[in-house]
């Protein structure tokens, strides 16, 4: 009888621990929106002059750029391209981004209107 009780106690303890781990898992990152005019463009980031603030966004190899004159699935990994080929100072853009430890990371940048050239 003692071995069955011990087995039952261990089973309940393991099940409870597994259940707690599932409840405390972090939800997938949500995409957050931002819009504004591009103020600066660097090698791997750009700064957006958004209403009421200035926000810098990191750009990764999987950041998508969409807009007039751009292919709908244009990504930086399509060769040795520069960020300034996709977005330039003065462009009005809508950004979908994820929060990160350093800079927010741009997932998608939609060029709404090209700035003066």
Buried (B, 14 or more C-beta within 10 A) or exposed (E): EEEEEEEEEEEEEEEEEEEEEEEEEEEEEEEEEBEBBBBEBEEEBBBBBBEEEEBBBBBEEEBBBBBEEBEEEBBBEEEEEEBEEBBBBBBBBBBBBBEEEEBBBBBBBBBEEBBEE
